[in-house]
């Protein structure tokens, strides 16, 4: 991964701004989104001090004038309700809806610390852990709740020294005795850690699994012959994961929740694991598409298997698209057939956007090229003509439903609604329901986006639906 400039900064976000700069991103509103500048490096210091929980501050990685997300976007709901809505948000979205959610989570918006933590938790839950880390760093780590979130994301991003340094200097920030012992050993005194462990173990402070892991971590003689306890992949904590690694019993990440996936993007992880992690993340909008393409091209695939078949199809098409004189149709068709997951197709179409749009799909008369061009960038072709052509090619709607959806865009908006989190999350849920076969939910979702002034985005997600949704 050393070839990636974005990974050169230690524990930098997987460039938060790059999510916004992807070529396929649908504009949020009628006005085009202004091109952003590169962010400055985040400061590394975190201040431990008191902060009024009701204080309203502005947090975010993308300025609001660039993201076009209103500064009051997240403040309509209390932080507990917001947390529940975000965590329960379905993952079965379309690229246009996933992009909007990630953009909003990263945008500079106002709110108290509870709102900030809700946004950070959602980013963690979607695997965007480095972005979450840099978002939390903008706040003061002031109490148990904020430190618990900071500790979680630090363990998920490898920022352990910094987190342990804070905990060792302010032990009241956590009631997690296992974490305190771990940090004493990692960034303090190993002897103090062993004494603390023995004392707390005698008091019954630890569950058997974490007790055994800590014992092996603190004593190399034990760890050499240590038989690790069984674990539930869905229940393992970031601290347990790090302890397994520390005693040389690493756990494969591909079966763990997606919040662990970004750890497989770092050296010295195998190329196969990097690809699997990147695919998982990009499918829910938590990795810039250009990084997925870079990872696919980071080696030479010579082994059998579906993974390497996908890699070879990407590399072959990337080579062809680099020369607009070469007819890309054969490689395009192979790529389309091999890449069964159309979310990966959409992601790579965006990464190839400029190259794909150099070809004349009408002259070449390729269904695959046309659909990849539509996925590659919003508002490339006139909406109504594109919608009609996709209906003829894919027949995603019955004739009656096609007219319903088409007429939805012709209706005048009589009751505008606010562009706020509660309305966006509701619209995204409707789009998710439509992907499960509820076409009336698609109509309602489109109407909601349009009522918020997001017609270009509604148009793009409609076209994405017509290409990516499974026919019912």
Kinemage of the C-alpha trace (Angstrom):
@kinemage 1
@onewidth
@group {chain A} dominant
@subgroup {mainchain}
@vectorlist {calphas} color= white
{ca unk a 1} P 0.000 0.000 0.000
{ca unk a 2} L 3.047 2.261 0.060
{ca unk a 3} L 2.149 3.432 -3.435
{ca unk a 4} L -0.918 5.221 -2.133
{ca unk a 5} L -0.250 8.855 -1.233
{ca unk a 6} L -3.357 8.921 0.943
{ca unk a 7} L -1.829 6.358 3.279
{ca unk a 8} L 1.423 8.269 3.663
{ca unk a 9} L 0.069 10.341 6.550
{ca unk a 10} L 0.023 8.314 9.740
{ca unk a 11} L -3.579 7.373 10.519
{ca unk a 12} L -4.955 10.105 8.276
{ca unk a 13} L -8.559 9.705 7.196
{ca unk a 14} L -9.007 7.735 3.988
{ca unk a 15} L -9.230 11.144 2.612
{ca unk a 16} L -12.533 12.486 3.811
{ca unk a 17} L -12.488 15.124 1.099
{ca unk a 18} L -12.001 12.451 -1.574
{ca unk a 19} L -15.510 11.165 -0.966
{ca unk a 20} L -16.803 14.520 -2.128
{ca unk a 21} L -14.466 14.747 -5.113
{ca unk a 22} L -15.452 11.448 -6.711
{ca unk a 23} L -16.528 12.145 -10.313
{ca unk a 24} L -19.840 10.294 -10.087
{ca unk a 25} L -21.216 12.131 -7.087
{ca unk a 26} L -24.694 13.501 -7.728
{ca unk a 27} L -25.059 17.195 -6.856
{ca unk a 28} L -26.941 17.800 -3.628
{ca unk a 29} L -28.966 20.695 -4.963
{ca unk a 30} L -29.745 22.446 -8.242
{ca unk a 31} L -26.527 24.483 -7.956
{ca unk a 32} L -23.303 22.662 -8.925
{ca unk a 33} L -21.035 21.734 -6.043
{ca unk a 34} L -17.912 23.843 -5.921
{ca unk a 35} L -14.604 21.987 -6.249
{ca unk a 36} L -13.010 21.589 -2.865
{ca unk a 37} L -9.484 22.261 -1.675
{ca unk a 38} L -7.343 19.701 0.101
{ca unk a 39} L -7.701 19.684 3.878
{ca unk a 40} L -4.840 20.530 6.170
{ca unk a 41} L -3.474 17.844 8.430
{ca unk a 42} L -5.475 17.350 11.605
{ca unk a 43} L -3.833 18.341 14.854
{ca unk a 44} L -2.728 15.425 16.970
{ca unk a 45} L -3.357 16.898 20.433
{ca unk a 46} L -6.524 16.177 22.361
{ca unk a 47} L -7.388 18.302 25.369
{ca unk a 48} L -8.979 16.686 28.401
{ca unk a 49} L -11.248 19.276 30.055
{ca unk a 50} L -14.793 20.040 31.090
{ca unk a 51} L -17.299 20.937 28.391
{ca unk a 52} L -20.941 21.872 28.797
{ca unk a 53} L -23.012 19.067 27.226
{ca unk a 54} L -25.509 21.585 25.871
{ca unk a 55} L -22.904 23.667 24.092
{ca unk a 56} L -23.439 23.951 20.359
{ca unk a 57} L -20.279 23.742 18.270
{ca unk a 58} L -19.414 23.063 14.662
{ca unk a 59} L -17.719 19.769 13.836
{ca unk a 60} L -16.848 18.235 10.478
{ca unk a 61} L -14.187 17.430 7.893
{ca unk a 62} L -15.795 19.088 4.842
{ca unk a 63} L -16.786 22.793 4.960
{ca unk a 64} L -20.530 23.324 4.564
{ca unk a 65} L -20.069 25.676 1.611
{ca unk a 66} L -18.388 22.816 -0.223
{ca unk a 67} L -20.584 19.938 0.937
{ca unk a 68} L -23.840 21.934 0.498
{ca unk a 69} L -25.084 20.310 3.707
{ca unk a 70} L -26.862 22.894 5.927
{ca unk a 71} L -25.147 23.571 9.244
{ca unk a 72} L -28.306 22.668 11.189
{ca unk a 73} L -28.689 19.343 9.360
{ca unk a 74} L -28.238 17.089 12.420
{ca unk a 75} L -29.730 19.254 15.179
{ca unk a 76} L -33.427 18.511 14.676
{ca unk a 77} L -33.249 15.323 16.764
{ca unk a 78} L -31.845 14.647 20.217
{ca unk a 79} L -28.596 12.698 20.158
{ca unk a 80} L -30.064 9.438 21.512
{ca unk a 81} L -32.803 9.355 18.848
{ca unk a 82} L -30.291 10.302 16.166
{ca unk a 83} L -27.985 7.488 17.284
{ca unk a 84} L -30.790 4.924 17.003
{ca unk a 85} L -31.872 6.162 13.562
{ca unk a 86} L -28.339 6.119 12.182
{ca unk a 87} L -27.385 2.711 13.561
{ca unk a 88} L -30.626 1.157 12.302
{ca unk a 89} L -30.293 2.708 8.854
{ca unk a 90} L -30.438 -0.053 6.197
{ca unk a 91} L -27.277 -0.863 4.253
{ca unk a 92} L -29.154 -1.728 1.044
{ca unk a 93} L -28.945 1.700 -0.540
{ca unk a 94} L -27.935 3.011 -3.944
{ca unk a 95} L -24.630 4.814 -4.592
{ca unk a 96} L -26.353 8.215 -4.734
{ca unk a 97} L -28.015 7.707 -1.347
{ca unk a 98} L -24.927 6.198 0.311
{ca unk a 99} L -22.810 9.104 -0.920
{ca unk a 100} L -25.213 11.651 0.489
{ca unk a 101} L -25.228 10.022 3.921
{ca unk a 102} L -21.426 9.843 4.121
{ca unk a 103} L -21.162 13.408 2.846
{ca unk a 104} L -23.554 14.597 5.557
{ca unk a 105} L -21.697 12.667 8.256
{ca unk a 106} L -18.431 14.314 7.218
{ca unk a 107} L -19.780 17.843 6.641
{ca unk a 108} L -19.163 20.728 9.011
{ca unk a 109} L -22.426 20.998 10.930
{ca unk a 110} L -23.435 22.232 14.346
{ca unk a 111} L -24.520 20.244 17.382
{ca unk a 112} L -23.435 19.263 20.859
{ca unk a 113} L -21.013 16.495 21.718
{ca unk a 114} L -23.833 13.932 21.729
{ca unk a 115} L -24.625 14.708 18.090
{ca unk a 116} L -20.940 14.468 17.210
{ca unk a 117} L -20.679 11.053 18.874
{ca unk a 118} L -23.780 9.847 17.011
{ca unk a 119} L -22.209 10.833 13.700
{ca unk a 120} L -18.918 9.201 14.658
{ca unk a 121} L -20.697 5.982 15.701
{ca unk a 122} L -22.457 5.865 12.329
{ca unk a 123} L -19.146 6.282 10.496
{ca unk a 124} L -17.650 3.483 12.613
{ca unk a 125} L -20.647 1.270 11.909
{ca unk a 126} L -20.107 1.835 8.168
{ca unk a 127} L -16.381 1.069 8.371
{ca unk a 128} L -15.205 4.673 7.909
{ca unk a 129} L -13.175 4.446 11.103
{ca unk a 130} L -10.344 6.796 10.138
{ca unk a 131} L -12.812 9.517 9.246
{ca unk a 132} L -14.559 8.890 12.585
{ca unk a 133} L -11.236 9.186 14.421
{ca unk a 134} L -10.465 12.529 12.812
{ca unk a 135} L -13.996 13.761 13.499
{ca unk a 136} L -13.801 12.873 17.200
{ca unk a 137} L -10.402 14.550 17.481
{ca unk a 138} L -12.149 17.887 16.865
{ca unk a 139} L -13.898 17.514 20.215
{ca unk a 140} L -12.551 17.570 23.735
{ca unk a 141} L -12.470 14.155 25.409
{ca unk a 142} L -14.247 15.218 28.550
{ca unk a 143} L -16.156 12.319 30.092
{ca unk a 144} L -16.655 8.547 30.060
{ca unk a 145} L -19.040 8.582 27.102
{ca unk a 146} L -16.791 10.573 24.790
{ca unk a 147} L -13.693 8.638 25.874
{ca unk a 148} L -15.441 5.301 25.296
{ca unk a 149} L -16.093 6.310 21.679
{ca unk a 150} L -12.565 7.665 21.282
{ca unk a 151} L -11.094 4.453 22.707
{ca unk a 152} L -13.183 2.301 20.378
{ca unk a 153} L -12.160 4.165 17.228
{ca unk a 154} L -8.532 4.392 18.382
{ca unk a 155} L -8.373 0.599 18.759
{ca unk a 156} L -9.994 0.223 15.316
{ca unk a 157} L -7.489 2.532 13.637
{ca unk a 158} L -4.294 1.645 15.460
{ca unk a 159} L -4.058 4.957 17.332
{ca unk a 160} L -3.395 3.069 20.554
{ca unk a 161} L -0.446 5.038 21.928
{ca unk a 162} L -2.375 8.293 21.784
{ca unk a 163} L -5.481 6.826 23.404
{ca unk a 164} L -3.528 5.036 26.133
{ca unk a 165} L -1.529 8.162 26.860
{ca unk a 166} L -4.749 10.013 27.626
{ca unk a 167} L -6.179 7.193 29.759
{ca unk a 168} L -2.981 6.713 31.745
{ca unk a 169} L -3.063 10.401 32.604
{ca unk a 170} L -6.786 10.540 33.412
{ca unk a 171} L -7.905 7.153 34.762
{ca unk a 172} L -11.342 8.480 35.689
{ca unk a 173} L -12.294 8.624 31.989
{ca unk a 174} L -13.010 4.878 31.856
{ca unk a 175} L -14.480 2.180 34.054
{ca unk a 176} L -13.128 -0.510 31.758
{ca unk a 177} L -10.538 -2.207 33.963
{ca unk a 178} L -9.269 -4.418 31.134
{ca unk a 179} L -8.590 -1.354 28.988
{ca unk a 180} L -6.760 0.323 31.873
{ca unk a 181} L -4.496 -2.694 32.348
{ca unk a 182} L -3.893 -2.916 28.596
{ca unk a 183} L -2.926 0.755 28.427
{ca unk a 184} L -0.675 0.526 31.464
{ca unk a 185} L 1.261 -2.218 29.717
{ca unk a 186} L 1.243 -0.613 26.261
{ca unk a 187} L 2.115 2.984 27.148
{ca unk a 188} L 3.034 2.938 30.831
{ca unk a 189} L 4.680 0.442 33.157
{ca unk a 190} L 4.439 -3.272 32.459
{ca unk a 191} L 5.112 -4.018 36.137
{ca unk a 192} L 2.274 -1.703 37.211
{ca unk a 193} L 0.027 -3.400 34.653
{ca unk a 194} L 0.829 -6.863 36.062
{ca unk a 195} L 0.180 -5.759 39.640
{ca unk a 196} L -3.105 -4.128 38.598
{ca unk a 197} L -4.143 -7.268 36.728
{ca unk a 198} L -3.404 -9.574 39.697
{ca unk a 199} L -5.298 -7.294 42.076
{ca unk a 200} L -8.320 -6.853 39.816
{ca unk a 201} L -8.382 -10.555 38.932
{ca unk a 202} L -8.514 -11.420 42.643
{ca unk a 203} L -11.467 -9.047 42.978
{ca unk a 204} L -13.299 -10.773 40.118
{ca unk a 205} L -13.166 -7.728 37.841
{ca unk a 206} L -12.740 -9.657 34.582
{ca unk a 207} L -14.820 -12.072 32.558
{ca unk a 208} L -12.939 -15.349 31.892
{ca unk a 209} L -12.207 -14.621 28.217
{ca unk a 210} L -10.754 -11.145 28.716
{ca unk a 211} L -8.888 -12.362 31.807
{ca unk a 212} L -7.174 -15.119 29.823
{ca unk a 213} L -6.316 -12.752 26.995
{ca unk a 214} L -4.823 -10.200 29.392
{ca unk a 215} L -2.806 -12.891 31.186
{ca unk a 216} L -1.286 -14.055 27.904
{ca unk a 217} L -0.664 -10.464 26.830
{ca unk a 218} L 1.150 -9.589 30.062
{ca unk a 219} L 3.231 -12.764 30.276
{ca unk a 220} L 5.133 -13.950 27.140
{ca unk a 221} L 5.722 -17.346 28.770
{ca unk a 222} L 1.973 -17.920 28.909
{ca unk a 223} L 1.318 -16.560 25.430
{ca unk a 224} L 3.752 -19.017 23.808
{ca unk a 225} L 1.529 -22.047 24.539
{ca unk a 226} L -1.700 -20.123 24.892
{ca unk a 227} L -4.844 -21.648 23.410
{ca unk a 228} L -7.075 -18.652 22.572
{ca unk a 229} L -10.672 -18.792 23.780
{ca unk a 230} L -13.513 -19.140 21.312
{ca unk a 231} L -15.225 -15.959 20.244
{ca unk a 232} L -18.335 -14.848 18.390
{ca unk a 233} L -17.222 -12.862 15.292
{ca unk a 234} L -20.224 -10.573 15.657
{ca unk a 235} L -19.576 -9.867 19.342
{ca unk a 236} L -15.799 -9.418 19.499
{ca unk a 237} L -14.738 -6.029 20.851
{ca unk a 238} L -11.935 -3.845 19.444
{ca unk a 239} L -9.920 -4.424 22.645
{ca unk a 240} L -10.257 -8.213 22.371
{ca unk a 241} L -9.243 -7.995 18.707
{ca unk a 242} L -6.083 -6.072 19.604
{ca unk a 243} L -5.266 -8.526 22.392
{ca unk a 244} L -5.519 -11.476 20.005
{ca unk a 245} L -3.111 -9.656 17.675
{ca unk a 246} L -0.736 -8.797 20.528
{ca unk a 247} L -0.326 -12.472 21.494
{ca unk a 248} L 0.274 -13.487 17.863
{ca unk a 249} L -3.158 -15.065 17.400
{ca unk a 250} L -4.506 -12.681 14.723
{ca unk a 251} L -8.150 -12.991 13.719
{ca unk a 252} L -9.063 -12.887 9.994
{ca unk a 253} L -11.036 -9.714 9.375
{ca unk a 254} L -13.219 -10.885 6.506
{ca unk a 255} L -15.688 -12.561 8.891
{ca unk a 256} L -15.792 -9.680 11.371
{ca unk a 257} L -18.190 -6.702 11.246
{ca unk a 258} L -17.297 -4.063 8.667
{ca unk a 259} L -16.033 -1.652 11.328
{ca unk a 260} L -12.850 -3.785 11.415
{ca unk a 261} L -12.414 -3.846 7.626
{ca unk a 262} L -10.183 -0.790 7.214
{ca unk a 263} L -7.465 -2.529 9.256
{ca unk a 264} L -7.019 -4.805 6.250
{ca unk a 265} L -5.984 -1.843 4.092
{ca unk a 266} L -2.701 -1.404 5.923
{ca unk a 267} L 0.705 -2.993 5.436
{ca unk a 268} L 1.682 -5.814 5.708
{ca unk a 269} L -1.757 -7.253 4.910
{ca unk a 270} L -1.971 -9.577 1.903
{ca unk a 271} L -3.208 -8.212 -1.404
{ca unk a 272} L -6.223 -10.555 -1.340
{ca unk a 273} L -7.284 -9.251 2.071
{ca unk a 274} L -6.842 -5.665 0.915
{ca unk a 275} L -9.103 -6.318 -2.059
{ca unk a 276} L -11.782 -8.004 0.052
{ca unk a 277} L -11.736 -5.138 2.557
{ca unk a 278} L -11.873 -2.463 -0.144
{ca unk a 279} L -14.804 -4.178 -1.861
{ca unk a 280} L -16.762 -4.378 1.402
{ca unk a 281} L -16.162 -0.723 2.175
{ca unk a 282} L -16.798 0.732 -1.250
{ca unk a 283} L -20.154 -1.036 -1.552
{ca unk a 284} L -21.584 1.102 1.267
{ca unk a 285} L -19.822 4.303 0.268
{ca unk a 286} L -17.099 4.132 2.939
{ca unk a 287} L -14.089 4.112 0.609
{ca unk a 288} L -13.322 6.463 -2.296
{ca unk a 289} L -13.735 4.571 -5.561
{ca unk a 290} L -10.309 5.560 -6.881
{ca unk a 291} L -8.700 3.700 -3.968
{ca unk a 292} L -10.576 0.525 -4.865
{ca unk a 293} L -9.233 0.785 -8.420
{ca unk a 294} L -5.694 1.378 -7.135
{ca unk a 295} L -5.905 -1.700 -4.926
{ca unk a 296} L -7.162 -3.842 -7.826
{ca unk a 297} L -4.124 -2.721 -9.848
{ca unk a 298} L -1.629 -3.262 -7.043
{ca unk a 299} L -0.294 -6.605 -8.272
{ca unk a 300} L -0.474 -9.335 -10.883
{ca unk a 301} L -3.325 -11.844 -10.541
{ca unk a 302} L -2.138 -15.293 -11.596
{ca unk a 303} L -4.159 -17.574 -9.325
{ca unk a 304} L -7.508 -19.304 -9.943
{ca unk a 305} L -10.662 -18.288 -8.103
{ca unk a 306} L -13.507 -15.794 -8.364
{ca unk a 307} L -11.597 -13.031 -6.593
{ca unk a 308} L -8.715 -13.187 -9.047
{ca unk a 309} L -11.113 -13.492 -11.967
{ca unk a 310} L -12.618 -10.180 -10.863
{ca unk a 311} L -9.169 -8.641 -10.527
{ca unk a 312} L -8.118 -9.762 -14.001
{ca unk a 313} L -11.306 -8.345 -15.531
{ca unk a 314} L -10.684 -4.990 -13.859
{ca unk a 315} L -7.030 -4.864 -14.893
{ca unk a 316} L -7.824 -5.820 -18.501
{ca unk a 317} L -10.555 -3.205 -18.801
{ca unk a 318} L -8.400 -0.558 -17.124
{ca unk a 319} L -5.682 -1.193 -19.719
{ca unk a 320} L -8.137 -0.919 -22.618
{ca unk a 321} L -9.784 2.234 -21.289
{ca unk a 322} L -6.390 3.904 -21.046
{ca unk a 323} L -6.276 4.034 -24.865
{ca unk a 324} L -9.489 5.493 -26.400
{ca unk a 325} L -8.451 4.235 -29.831
{ca unk a 326} L -8.956 0.609 -28.747
{ca unk a 327} L -12.499 -0.776 -28.948
{ca unk a 328} L -13.385 -1.565 -25.309
{ca unk a 329} L -16.527 -3.625 -25.957
{ca unk a 330} L -15.126 -7.134 -25.472
{ca unk a 331} L -13.451 -6.242 -22.179
{ca unk a 332} L -16.500 -4.254 -21.054
{ca unk a 333} L -18.783 -7.223 -21.642
{ca unk a 334} L -16.427 -9.612 -19.817
{ca unk a 335} L -16.139 -7.207 -16.908
{ca unk a 336} L -19.933 -6.757 -16.705
{ca unk a 337} L -20.535 -10.505 -16.699
{ca unk a 338} L -17.837 -11.294 -14.143
{ca unk a 339} L -18.634 -8.469 -11.720
{ca unk a 340} L -21.933 -9.878 -10.465
{ca unk a 341} L -22.249 -7.263 -7.731
{ca unk a 342} L -23.457 -4.136 -9.502
{ca unk a 343} L -22.421 -1.977 -6.552
{ca unk a 344} L -18.828 -2.806 -7.453
{ca unk a 345} L -19.621 -2.063 -11.092
{ca unk a 346} L -20.990 1.353 -10.110
{ca unk a 347} L -17.955 2.108 -7.938
{ca unk a 348} L -15.497 1.230 -10.686
{ca unk a 349} L -17.555 3.118 -13.273
{ca unk a 350} L -17.029 6.222 -11.158
{ca unk a 351} L -13.323 5.575 -10.880
{ca unk a 352} L -13.181 5.300 -14.695
{ca unk a 353} L -15.615 8.160 -15.293
{ca unk a 354} L -13.380 10.351 -17.469
{ca unk a 355} L -12.195 7.418 -19.554
{ca unk a 356} L -15.682 5.969 -20.080
{ca unk a 357} L -17.104 9.292 -21.205
{ca unk a 358} L -14.510 9.587 -23.967
{ca unk a 359} L -16.405 6.902 -25.918
{ca unk a 360} L -19.529 7.495 -27.973
{ca unk a 361} L -22.016 4.907 -26.685
{ca unk a 362} L -24.441 5.636 -29.537
{ca unk a 363} L -21.843 5.074 -32.231
{ca unk a 364} L -20.501 1.960 -30.563
{ca unk a 365} L -24.059 0.757 -29.804
{ca unk a 366} L -23.147 -0.930 -26.541
{ca unk a 367} L -25.714 -1.443 -23.802
{ca unk a 368} L -22.978 -2.104 -21.244
{ca unk a 369} L -20.985 1.022 -22.156
{ca unk a 370} L -24.099 3.197 -21.964
{ca unk a 371} L -25.109 1.872 -18.557
{ca unk a 372} L -21.605 2.247 -17.159
{ca unk a 373} L -21.506 5.829 -18.425
{ca unk a 374} L -24.787 6.509 -16.629
{ca unk a 375} L -23.373 5.016 -13.421
{ca unk a 376} L -20.087 6.870 -13.811
{ca unk a 377} L -21.358 10.411 -13.399
{ca unk a 378} L -24.665 12.132 -12.731
{ca unk a 379} L -26.498 14.215 -15.333
{ca unk a 380} L -24.344 12.949 -18.214
{ca unk a 381} L -27.318 12.434 -20.523
{ca unk a 382} L -30.784 14.049 -20.702
{ca unk a 383} L -32.810 12.437 -17.936
{ca unk a 384} L -36.040 11.524 -19.744
{ca unk a 385} L -34.284 10.057 -22.786
{ca unk a 386} L -31.933 8.077 -20.551
{ca unk a 387} L -34.812 6.773 -18.468
{ca unk a 388} L -36.678 5.680 -21.611
{ca unk a 389} L -33.590 3.932 -22.997
{ca unk a 390} L -32.935 2.065 -19.741
{ca unk a 391} L -36.554 0.945 -19.624
{ca unk a 392} L -36.207 -0.487 -23.137
{ca unk a 393} L -32.927 -2.208 -22.269
{ca unk a 394} L -33.643 -3.611 -18.796
{ca unk a 395} L -37.423 -3.379 -18.322
{ca unk a 396} L -37.082 -2.742 -14.573
{ca unk a 397} L -40.673 -1.451 -14.418
{ca unk a 398} L -43.973 -2.583 -15.789
{ca unk a 399} L -45.279 -0.129 -18.430
{ca unk a 400} L -47.743 1.273 -15.891
{ca unk a 401} L -45.109 1.726 -13.166
{ca unk a 402} L -42.712 3.311 -15.631
{ca unk a 403} L -45.277 5.999 -16.381
{ca unk a 404} L -45.872 6.527 -12.666
{ca unk a 405} L -42.165 7.082 -12.016
{ca unk a 406} L -41.704 9.265 -15.085
{ca unk a 407} L -44.705 11.430 -14.196
{ca unk a 408} L -43.383 11.819 -10.655
{ca unk a 409} L -40.682 14.090 -12.036
{ca unk a 410} L -43.208 16.164 -13.972
{ca unk a 411} L -45.313 17.037 -10.954
{ca unk a 412} L -44.883 20.465 -9.445
{ca unk a 413} L -43.650 20.518 -5.842
{ca unk a 414} L -46.411 22.219 -3.870
{ca unk a 415} L -45.198 21.539 -0.330
{ca unk a 416} L -41.429 21.880 0.064
{ca unk a 417} L -39.868 20.284 3.140
{ca unk a 418} L -36.615 21.014 4.936
{ca unk a 419} L -33.351 19.442 3.867
{ca unk a 420} L -32.695 17.907 7.295
{ca unk a 421} L -31.471 14.614 8.691
{ca unk a 422} L -34.853 13.172 9.666
{ca unk a 423} L -36.225 13.637 6.129
{ca unk a 424} L -33.077 12.340 4.443
{ca unk a 425} L -32.963 9.218 6.620
{ca unk a 426} L -36.621 8.550 5.885
{ca unk a 427} L -36.043 8.947 2.135
{ca unk a 428} L -33.041 6.600 2.272
{ca unk a 429} L -35.121 4.003 4.089
{ca unk a 430} L -37.735 4.207 1.346
{ca unk a 431} L -35.096 3.642 -1.333
{ca unk a 432} L -33.862 0.609 0.594
{ca unk a 433} L -37.421 -0.746 0.712
{ca unk a 434} L -37.749 -0.227 -3.035
{ca unk a 435} L -34.667 -2.388 -3.600
{ca unk a 436} L -36.498 -5.120 -1.710
{ca unk a 437} L -39.317 -4.928 -4.266
{ca unk a 438} L -41.608 -2.159 -2.974
{ca unk a 439} L -41.874 0.121 -6.016
{ca unk a 440} L -44.342 2.432 -4.293
{ca unk a 441} L -41.564 3.155 -1.814
{ca unk a 442} L -39.394 4.270 -4.743
{ca unk a 443} L -42.064 6.756 -5.814
{ca unk a 444} L -42.388 8.075 -2.242
{ca unk a 445} L -38.623 8.351 -1.889
{ca unk a 446} L -38.299 10.290 -5.139
{ca unk a 447} L -41.039 12.663 -4.010
{ca unk a 448} L -39.270 13.236 -0.693
{ca unk a 449} L -35.950 14.057 -2.345
{ca unk a 450} L -37.644 16.407 -4.786
{ca unk a 451} L -39.565 18.129 -1.993
{ca unk a 452} L -36.209 18.862 -0.324
{ca unk a 453} L -34.922 20.467 -3.528
{ca unk a 454} L -32.766 17.463 -4.481
{ca unk a 455} L -34.163 16.711 -7.938
{ca unk a 456} L -30.742 16.018 -9.573
{ca unk a 457} L -30.004 13.459 -6.889
{ca unk a 458} L -33.485 11.928 -7.254
{ca unk a 459} L -32.896 11.589 -10.987
{ca unk a 460} L -29.536 9.888 -10.493
{ca unk a 461} L -30.840 7.383 -7.958
{ca unk a 462} L -33.741 6.558 -10.317
{ca unk a 463} L -31.305 5.755 -13.114
{ca unk a 464} L -29.130 3.743 -10.720
{ca unk a 465} L -32.200 1.801 -9.647
{ca unk a 466} L -33.076 0.998 -13.271
{ca unk a 467} L -29.589 -0.466 -13.805
{ca unk a 468} L -28.836 -2.065 -10.462
{ca unk a 469} L -32.139 -3.272 -9.007
{ca unk a 470} L -33.003 -6.916 -9.463
{ca unk a 471} L -36.076 -7.450 -11.581
{ca unk a 472} L -39.012 -8.653 -9.522
